[in-house]
Amino acid sequence: MKYYKIILIVTYAFAILNNSMSFVDILFHSISLLLMLFILEKFPFLKHFGKHLVLLTFWISLMFMPAFHLVKTLQGENGNFGYRITAIDYEHILSFGSKVLLLTCITWILSSFANSKKRKEVIIYKPHLISKHSVNNIFIIIFLLSLFSLSIGLSRMGAQGIELPFHLAGIITLIRISLFPMLFAVIAENYILNKESIPKKYFILLFVWALLETVVRLSKGALLGCFMPVGIVLYMYYRPSWRTLIKYAAPIFAIFFVAYPIIEVMRSTDEGSLSKNISVASRQVENEDETTNPFVQPLNRTFMIPGMYAKDYNCVNQTKFFDFSKAPALVSWGGAARYQTFVIDGYPLGIAHSSGTTAIEDPLLHGGYGLCYIVIILLMIMANAIDSLSNKHMNTVYIFLVLLLWGFSNTQNITSLYDAVSMQYMLVKFTAIYIAYYLNFRRKIVVKR
């Protein structure tokens, strides 16, 4: 039996033995388990990457984490506005998860049958090689933008926003956070399609820049975010063994877990110089009685769905299937994240903090469980449409669309339709898709089978 089947079965057993669930919820989880085993056996991972990612996100959030009691609500500044997860919260999460997982699996299977035709052609792409001079200039520009941002505190999480003329603050932030990691993936793919080896110095420069960005933004996920697009693209082309994958990924994850608690403390530390801030943060982490768990804390930061659902359970109407009563207030506040921060969590106006939101809480607050289930169905239909592009082998375009889909599945979706910042990030992703197509996929040869 393959390892992932064992993980699914063991998690299912722990969810039942470690929590209190109704017979209906157990039945729904049992059906979902059988459907997931069927899905994993029938649908290859890389050809159905989008659907696998959506299902995995919901399974980790609403099955794995509550099964092993790994859910915690992340606290805000100085530990305020915390929430302690109880046994009844795990019951609520698993009960809701039984419906979400069942609906996700059923939608996957039905949408896949509707898109089962196979292409009978092979596409060979012949792009022009991007010159090393151009790549070097791109690195010079991105390093200068990061150093400039560091000097003025631009994009630093937990700090007041910096304003620059001509909307330059937003433009620089979007280029650094969103556009460049995707652009590097396009460059790497360009070398692969031209059957050229990617210079090792590019990866060294990317690694140094990612560390710089971690400090500039004080973002615990910056290091992984910088490597995610190119990492997925390289995996899709080279299909490395687990040993090779661990060899290259382990150092990045090791640095991430070491830096995670230090960055957490640095956000509230202001001792002047950067080196002094790092030193003070390191001492605080060492002296804490309960240091940040190197696994649970990042897990809950990445998958906020269960913790936020538990915290907001009483804020959602549990009797009405559709409830749009909060929608006007959500729009007036500028989206679910701000509503969560200032209305539900009660933070004072003007504070440099955002509680964020999730792909589940966003539709729940806007329209209740009915809208939430509709969004889940639409996400799976969207995932199926994106996965249909996998046969065209435009890997960067495919991955950028999958990453956009993952944002809709893990962070927010309804709010993205009217929130200006979210729309800007979507525009950057579509810009990256156009760049990828223009540089790598315009020149092609189609061979009929």
Residue pairs with C-beta under 8 A, 6 or more apart in sequence:
2 40
4 40
5 37
5 40
8 33
8 36
8 37
8 40
9 33
11 63
11 64
11 67
11 68
12 29
12 30
12 33
12 63
12 67
14 67
14 68
15 21
15 29
15 63
15 66
15 67
15 94
16 26
16 29
18 67
18 68
18 69
19 66
19 67
19 87
19 90
19 91
19 94
20 87
20 91
21 29
21 91
21 94
21 95
21 98
22 95
24 98
25 94
25 95
25 98
26 98
28 98
28 99
28 101
28 102
29 63
29 94
29 97
29 98
29 101
31 102
32 98
32 101
32 102
32 105
35 102
35 105
35 106
35 109
36 55
36 59
36 101
36 105
38 109
39 55
39 105
39 108
39 109
43 51
43 52
43 108
43 112
45 52
46 236
46 239
46 390
47 387
47 390
47 391
48 112
48 387
48 390
49 387
49 390
49 398
49 399
49 402
50 382
50 383
50 384
50 386
50 387
50 401
50 402
50 405
51 108
51 112
51 380
51 383
51 384
51 387
53 383
53 402
53 405
53 406
53 409
54 104
54 379
54 380
54 383
54 405
54 406
54 409
55 101
55 104
55 105
55 108
57 303
57 305
57 359
57 406
57 409
57 410
58 97
58 100
58 101
58 104
58 305
58 376
58 409
59 101
60 303
61 97
61 303
61 305
61 306
61 360
62 93
62 94
62 96
62 97
62 100
62 101
62 305
62 306
63 94
63 97
63 101
64 70
65 71
65 93
65 299
65 300
65 303
65 306
66 90
66 93
66 94
66 97
66 306
67 94
69 85
69 90
70 296
70 299
70 300
71 85
71 89
71 90
71 93
71 300
71 306
71 307
71 310
72 85
72 296
72 297
72 300
72 307
73 82
73 83
73 84
73 85
73 300
73 307
73 308
73 310
73 311
74 297
74 300
74 301
74 304
74 307
75 81
75 82
76 82
76 345
76 347
76 353
76 355
77 158
77 268
77 351
77 353
78 268
80 347
81 345
81 346
81 347
81 355
83 307
83 310
83 311
85 307
85 310
89 310
89 313
90 310
92 309
92 310
92 313
93 306
93 309
93 310
96 309
99 373
100 360
100 373
100 376
103 373
103 376
103 377
104 376
104 380
107 376
107 377
107 380
107 381
108 380
108 383
108 384
111 380
111 381
111 384
112 384
114 384
115 384
115 385
115 388
118 391
119 391
119 392
120 448
120 449
121 446
121 447
121 448
121 449
122 446
122 447
122 449
123 392
123 393
123 444
123 445
123 446
123 447
124 444
124 445
124 446
124 447
125 193
125 393
125 394
125 440
125 441
125 443
125 444
126 193
126 443
126 444
126 445
127 190
127 193
127 194
127 439
127 440
127 441
127 442
127 443
128 439
128 443
129 190
129 191
129 194
129 196
130 187
130 190
130 191
130 439
132 199
135 187
135 202
138 180
138 183
138 187
139 202
139 205
139 209
142 175
142 176
142 180
142 209
143 209
143 212
145 172
145 175
145 176
146 176
146 209
146 212
146 213
146 216
147 212
148 154
148 172
149 155
149 172
149 173
149 176
149 216
150 212
150 215
150 216
150 274
152 162
153 159
153 162
154 162
154 164
154 169
154 172
154 173
154 216
155 172
155 173
155 176
155 177
155 216
155 217
156 216
156 217
156 218
157 217
157 218
157 219
157 267
158 218
158 267
158 268
158 352
158 353
159 352
160 352
161 169
161 352
162 169
163 169
164 172
170 424
174 424
174 425
174 428
176 213
176 216
177 213
177 217
177 225
178 425
178 428
178 429
178 432
179 428
179 431
179 432
181 225
181 226
181 227
181 228
181 229
181 230
182 229
182 396
182 400
182 429
182 432
182 436
183 432
183 435
184 202
184 206
184 229
184 230
185 229
185 230
185 232
185 233
185 396
185 399
186 396
186 432
186 435
186 436
186 439
186 440
187 202
188 198
188 202
188 230
188 233
188 234
189 233
189 237
189 395
189 396
189 436
189 440
190 439
190 440
191 197
191 198
192 198
192 237
193 440
206 226
206 227
206 230
207 252
209 226
210 222
210 223
210 226
210 227
211 223
211 255
213 219
213 222
213 223
213 226
214 220
214 222
214 223
214 259
214 263
215 274
218 263
218 266
218 267
219 225
219 263
220 256
220 259
220 260
220 263
220 264
220 298
220 301
221 301
221 302
223 252
223 255
223 256
223 259
224 252
224 253
224 256
227 252
228 403
229 396
229 399
229 400
229 403
231 249
232 399
232 402
233 395
233 396
233 399
235 245
236 395
236 399
237 395
240 248
256 298
257 294
257 295
257 298
260 292
260 294
260 297
260 298
261 285
261 291
261 292
261 294
261 297
262 278
262 281
262 282
262 285
263 281
264 292
264 297
265 280
265 281
265 284
265 285
266 277
266 278
266 281
269 277
269 280
269 281
269 284
270 277
271 277
271 280
285 291
285 292
300 307
302 410
303 410
304 356
304 358
305 358
305 359
305 360
305 361
305 410
308 340
308 356
308 357
308 358
308 360
308 361
309 358
309 360
309 361
309 364
311 344
312 340
312 344
312 361
312 364
312 365
315 344
315 365
316 323
316 364
316 365
316 368
316 369
317 323
317 325
317 368
320 368
321 368
321 369
321 370
322 367
322 368
322 369
322 370
322 371
323 367
323 368
324 366
324 367
324 368
324 371
326 339
326 365
326 366
327 366
327 367
329 339
329 343
330 336
330 339
330 365
330 366
330 415
331 418
333 339
333 342
333 343
334 419
335 357
335 412
335 415
335 418
335 419
335 422
336 357
336 361
336 362
336 365
336 366
336 412
336 414
336 415
337 354
337 355
337 356
337 357
337 412
337 415
338 354
339 365
340 355
340 356
340 357
340 361
340 365
341 347
341 353
341 354
341 355
342 348
342 349
344 355
345 355
347 353
347 355
356 411
357 365
357 411
357 412
357 415
358 410
358 411
358 412
359 375
359 379
359 408
359 409
359 410
359 411
359 412
359 413
360 372
362 375
362 412
362 413
362 414
362 415
363 371
363 372
363 374
363 375
363 413
363 414
364 371
364 372
366 414
367 414
371 414
375 413
375 414
379 405
379 408
379 409
379 413
382 405
382 408
383 405
386 398
386 401
386 402
386 405
389 397
389 398
389 401
390 398
392 398
394 436
394 437
394 440
394 441
396 432
396 433
396 436
396 440
397 433
397 436
397 437
397 441
400 429
400 432
400 433
400 436
401 433
403 429
404 426
404 429
407 416
407 425
408 416
412 419
412 422
415 422
416 422
416 423
416 426
